[in-house]
Amino acid sequence: MAAYGELVHRHQNRLFNSLYRMLGSREDADDIAQEAFVAAFQKLDTFRGDSQFYSWLFRIAYNTAISMKRKARLKTVSGDKLKESSGQEPNDTNPDHEPGHALHVEETQIAVQKALNELSEEYREAIVLKEMEDLSYEEIAELADVPVGTIRSRLHRARAELREKLRLVIEESE
């Protein structure tokens, strides 16, 4: 139990950050990360050690996120409706947004996340998995269930779109 606690401690921030970048929602990223750690613990006996623990855990989280997206398409609830039903504002618990952080770092993160959110789902997934998770083209192709050439094409287009979106943000701020 203590060893698994150490694995959670070691990987929770990286998993949350990757999911947040991919999903664009802190709440969804937090929920998926928690579900992934619970599922990984329940399936720990199926981990063969062929890959790193994080890769295995990320695959569980990725599959959970895909399932969540499918369910969300069937039942969409707006943030305002959630606020009305709960009577509470959502809380931002990410320490990166504490007032003590440098303003330009926060602005940069917001600009990058906004630009990522504006990309199509396929482009956003590809760029997050390649640039932020450092997965190989083959691993991304396997996760997305598409040919490697498709991943290369998506990454090329995603980078070009992201570069253009960020260039516009930089020009606006100057």
Rosetta blueprint (number, residue, H / E / L):
1 M L
2 A H
3 A H
4 Y H
5 G H
6 E H
7 L H
8 V H
9 H H
10 R H
11 H H
12 Q H
13 N H
14 R H
15 L H
16 F H
17 N H
18 S H
19 L H
20 Y H
21 R H
22 M H
23 L H
24 G L
25 S L
26 R H
27 E H
28 D H
29 A H
30 D H
31 D H
32 I H
33 A H
34 Q H
35 E H
36 A H
37 F H
38 V H
39 A H
40 A H
41 F H
42 Q H
43 K L
44 L H
45 D H
46 T H
47 F L
48 R L
49 G L
50 D L
51 S L
52 Q L
53 F H
54 Y H
55 S H
56 W H
57 L H
58 F H
59 R H
60 I H
61 A H
62 Y H
63 N H
64 T H
65 A H
66 I H
67 S H
68 M H
69 K H
70 R H
71 K H
72 A H
73 R H
74 L H
75 K L
76 T L
77 V L
78 S L
79 G H
80 D H
81 K H
82 L H
83 K H
84 E H
85 S H
86 S H
87 G L
88 Q L
89 E L
90 P L
91 N L
92 D L
93 T L
94 N L
95 P H
96 D H
97 H H
98 E L
99 P L
100 G L
101 H L
102 A L
103 L H
104 H H
105 V H
106 E H
107 E H
108 T H
109 Q H
110 I H
111 A H
112 V H
113 Q H
114 K H
115 A H
116 L H
117 N H
118 E H
119 L L
120 S L
121 E H
122 E H
123 Y H
124 R H
125 E H
126 A H
127 I H
128 V H
129 L H
130 K H
131 E H
132 M H
133 E L
134 D L
135 L L
136 S L
137 Y H
138 E H
139 E H
140 I H
141 A H
142 E H
143 L H
144 A H
145 D L
146 V L
147 P L
148 V H
149 G H
150 T H
151 I H
152 R H
153 S H
154 R H
155 L H
156 H H
157 R H
158 A H
159 R H
160 A H
161 E H
162 L H
163 R H
164 E H
165 K H
166 L H
167 R H
168 L H
169 V H
170 I H
171 E H
172 E H
173 S H
174 E L
